[in-house]
Amino acid sequence: MNYWLMKSEPGVYGIADLQRECETIWDGVRNYQARNYLRQMHQGDLAFFYHSNTNPLGIAGLMRVVKTGIADPTQFEPNNKYYDPKSSIESPRWQTVIVEFVETFSHPILLSTLKEKFNSEELMVVRPGNRLSVLPISEASAKIILAIADIGA
């Protein structure tokens, strides 16, 4: 099993939305490195749901990858802000995953806490200027985050 951190703005789509819907397609990623991370995911991988562009910033909960290798449908929708005219159904440029809700943490793990516990080599989200919306997390770092969240490893 691999671990990931996936960012979303809670005003657009937050952990409460995922909890209500139970599962969702993680669409709209338009960065090639983040897309490549999505391509590396496997069914059963765990991902930390990170609330970005809000105050306070931090990990709000946990989700699980339930399906991989999905063509992001928004790339084919001309009226969608994520439309990509260079992509085709025969050769989609953007793939994504479906995730399911696992847990909302009793308290968010703030970015300031993550910066206290990890350096930028251990956890990419604490790197200054890191704006990727999908990031890999080592098993060792994931276990520390789970311990901080008080849900075990």
DRENDO-1510 file (C-alpha; in Angstrom, 1 decimal, always signed):
<recs>
REC; n; res; u; v; w
REC; 1; MET; +0.0; +0.0; +0.0 .
REC; 2; ASN; +1.1; +3.5; -0.8 .
REC; 3; TYR; +0.3; +6.8; +0.9 .
REC; 4; TRP; -0.6; +10.1; -0.7 .
REC; 5; LEU; -1.6; +13.6; +0.2 .
REC; 6; MET; -4.3; +15.2; -2.0 .
REC; 7; LYS; -5.2; +18.8; -1.8 .
REC; 8; SER; -8.6; +20.5; -2.3 .
REC; 9; GLU; -10.0; +23.8; -1.3 .
REC; 10; PRO; -12.8; +23.2; +1.2 .
REC; 11; GLY; -15.0; +25.9; -0.4 .
REC; 12; VAL; -14.8; +23.9; -3.6 .
REC; 13; TYR; -14.8; +20.4; -2.3 .
REC; 14; GLY; -13.9; +19.5; +1.3 .
REC; 15; ILE; -13.8; +16.4; +3.4 .
REC; 16; ALA; -17.4; +17.0; +4.5 .
REC; 17; ASP; -18.5; +16.8; +0.9 .
REC; 18; LEU; -16.6; +13.5; +0.5 .
REC; 19; GLN; -18.2; +12.1; +3.7 .
REC; 20; ARG; -21.7; +13.0; +2.5 .
REC; 21; GLU; -21.1; +11.5; -1.0 .
REC; 22; CYS; -19.1; +8.5; +0.3 .
REC; 23; GLU; -16.9; +8.5; -2.8 .
REC; 24; THR; -15.9; +10.8; -5.7 .
REC; 25; ILE; -13.8; +11.1; -8.8 .
REC; 26; TRP; -10.8; +13.3; -8.1 .
REC; 27; ASP; -11.1; +15.4; -11.3 .
REC; 28; GLY; -9.6; +18.6; -12.5 .
REC; 29; VAL; -5.9; +18.0; -11.9 .
REC; 30; ARG; -4.0; +19.8; -14.7 .
REC; 31; ASN; -0.4; +19.5; -13.6 .
REC; 32; TYR; +1.7; +16.8; -15.3 .
REC; 33; GLN; +3.6; +15.8; -12.2 .
REC; 34; ALA; +0.4; +15.6; -10.1 .
REC; 35; ARG; -1.2; +13.6; -12.9 .
REC; 36; ASN; +1.8; +11.2; -13.0 .
REC; 37; TYR; +1.3; +10.6; -9.2 .
REC; 38; LEU; -2.3; +9.8; -9.9 .
REC; 39; ARG; -1.2; +7.3; -12.5 .
REC; 40; GLN; +1.0; +5.6; -9.8 .
REC; 41; MET; -1.9; +5.0; -7.4 .
REC; 42; HIS; -3.3; +1.6; -6.7 .
REC; 43; GLN; -6.6; +0.4; -5.4 .
REC; 44; GLY; -6.4; +0.4; -1.6 .
REC; 45; ASP; -3.8; +3.2; -1.3 .
REC; 46; LEU; -4.6; +5.7; +1.4 .
REC; 47; ALA; -4.6; +9.4; +0.9 .
REC; 48; PHE; -4.6; +12.3; +3.4 .
REC; 49; PHE; -7.3; +14.9; +2.5 .
REC; 50; TYR; -5.5; +18.3; +2.8 .
REC; 51; HIS; -7.6; +21.5; +2.9 .
REC; 52; SER; -5.8; +24.1; +0.9 .
REC; 53; ASN; -6.4; +27.8; +0.3 .
REC; 54; THR; -8.1; +28.2; +3.6 .
REC; 55; ASN; -7.3; +29.2; +7.2 .
REC; 56; PRO; -6.0; +27.1; +8.8 .
REC; 57; LEU; -4.3; +24.9; +6.2 .
REC; 58; GLY; -4.0; +21.2; +7.1 .
REC; 59; ILE; -4.9; +17.6; +6.8 .
REC; 60; ALA; -8.6; +17.1; +7.5 .
REC; 61; GLY; -9.0; +13.4; +7.2 .
REC; 62; LEU; -8.3; +10.2; +5.3 .
REC; 63; MET; -9.6; +8.6; +2.1 .
REC; 64; ARG; -8.9; +5.4; +0.2 .
REC; 65; VAL; -8.3; +4.9; -3.6 .
REC; 66; VAL; -11.0; +2.6; -4.9 .
REC; 67; LYS; -10.5; +2.8; -8.7 .
REC; 68; THR; -7.6; +3.9; -10.8 .
REC; 69; GLY; -6.8; +4.6; -14.4 .
REC; 70; ILE; -9.9; +6.7; -15.1 .
REC; 71; ALA; -9.9; +9.3; -17.9 .
REC; 72; ASP; -10.8; +12.6; -16.2 .
REC; 73; PRO; -14.2; +13.4; -17.9 .
REC; 74; THR; -13.8; +17.1; -17.4 .
REC; 75; GLN; -11.1; +17.2; -20.1 .
REC; 76; PHE; -13.8; +16.4; -22.7 .
REC; 77; GLU; -16.4; +19.0; -21.6 .
REC; 78; PRO; -16.0; +22.2; -23.6 .
REC; 79; ASN; -17.9; +24.3; -21.0 .
REC; 80; ASN; -15.8; +23.0; -18.1 .
REC; 81; LYS; -12.9; +25.1; -16.8 .
REC; 82; TYR; -10.7; +21.9; -17.0 .
REC; 83; TYR; -11.5; +21.3; -20.7 .
REC; 84; ASP; -8.5; +20.3; -22.7 .
REC; 85; PRO; -9.0; +20.7; -26.5 .
REC; 86; LYS; -5.8; +18.7; -27.2 .
REC; 87; SER; -7.2; +15.6; -25.4 .
REC; 88; SER; -9.3; +13.0; -27.1 .
REC; 89; ILE; -11.4; +10.1; -25.9 .
REC; 90; GLU; -9.1; +7.8; -27.9 .
REC; 91; SER; -6.0; +9.3; -26.3 .
REC; 92; PRO; -6.8; +11.1; -23.0 .
REC; 93; ARG; -4.1; +13.3; -21.5 .
REC; 94; TRP; -5.5; +13.4; -18.0 .
REC; 95; GLN; -6.2; +10.4; -15.8 .
REC; 96; THR; -7.5; +10.3; -12.3 .
REC; 97; VAL; -8.8; +8.0; -9.5 .
REC; 98; ILE; -12.0; +7.5; -7.5 .
REC; 99; VAL; -11.6; +7.8; -3.8 .
REC; 100; GLU; -13.8; +6.9; -0.9 .
REC; 101; PHE; -14.3; +8.5; +2.5 .
REC; 102; VAL; -12.5; +6.8; +5.4 .
REC; 103; GLU; -12.3; +9.2; +8.3 .
REC; 104; THR; -12.5; +12.9; +9.3 .
REC; 105; PHE; -9.9; +13.6; +11.9 .
REC; 106; SER; -11.2; +14.9; +15.3 .
REC; 107; HIS; -9.0; +17.9; +14.8 .
REC; 108; PRO; -7.2; +18.9; +11.6 .
REC; 109; ILE; -3.4; +18.4; +11.5 .
REC; 110; LEU; -2.3; +21.9; +10.8 .
REC; 111; LEU; +0.5; +22.8; +8.3 .
REC; 112; SER; +2.3; +24.4; +11.3 .
REC; 113; THR; +2.3; +21.1; +13.1 .
REC; 114; LEU; +3.5; +19.3; +10.0 .
REC; 115; LYS; +6.4; +21.8; +9.7 .
REC; 116; GLU; +7.3; +21.0; +13.3 .
REC; 117; LYS; +7.4; +17.3; +12.8 .
REC; 118; PHE; +8.8; +17.0; +9.3 .
REC; 119; ASN; +11.5; +18.5; +7.1 .
REC; 120; SER; +11.0; +19.2; +3.4 .
REC; 121; GLU; +12.7; +15.9; +2.5 .
REC; 122; GLU; +10.4; +13.9; +4.7 .
REC; 123; LEU; +7.1; +15.6; +3.6 .
REC; 124; MET; +6.9; +17.5; +0.4 .
REC; 125; VAL; +3.9; +19.6; +1.5 .
REC; 126; VAL; +6.1; +21.5; +3.9 .
REC; 127; ARG; +8.5; +22.7; +1.1 .
REC; 128; PRO; +8.3; +26.4; +0.5 .
REC; 129; GLY; +6.5; +27.1; -2.8 .
REC; 130; ASN; +5.2; +23.5; -3.2 .
REC; 131; ARG; +1.9; +23.9; -5.0 .
REC; 132; LEU; +1.3; +20.3; -6.3 .
REC; 133; SER; -2.2; +19.0; -5.5 .
REC; 134; VAL; -1.1; +15.4; -5.3 .
REC; 135; LEU; +2.0; +14.3; -3.4 .
REC; 136; PRO; +3.5; +10.9; -2.4 .
REC; 137; ILE; +4.1; +10.3; +1.3 .
REC; 138; SER; +6.5; +7.7; +2.7 .
REC; 139; GLU; +5.1; +4.9; +4.9 .
REC; 140; ALA; +7.2; +6.2; +7.8 .
REC; 141; SER; +5.8; +9.8; +7.5 .
REC; 142; ALA; +2.2; +8.4; +7.0 .
REC; 143; LYS; +2.5; +6.5; +10.3 .
REC; 144; ILE; +3.6; +9.6; +12.1 .
REC; 145; ILE; +0.7; +11.6; +10.6 .
REC; 146; LEU; -1.8; +8.8; +11.6 .
REC; 147; ALA; -0.4; +8.8; +15.1 .
REC; 148; ILE; -0.8; +12.6; +15.3 .
REC; 149; ALA; -4.4; +12.1; +14.1 .
REC; 150; ASP; -4.8; +9.6; +17.0 .
REC; 151; ILE; -6.3; +6.9; +14.8 .
REC; 152; GLY; -3.3; +4.5; +14.9 .
REC; 153; ALA; -1.0; +3.3; +12.2 .
</recs>
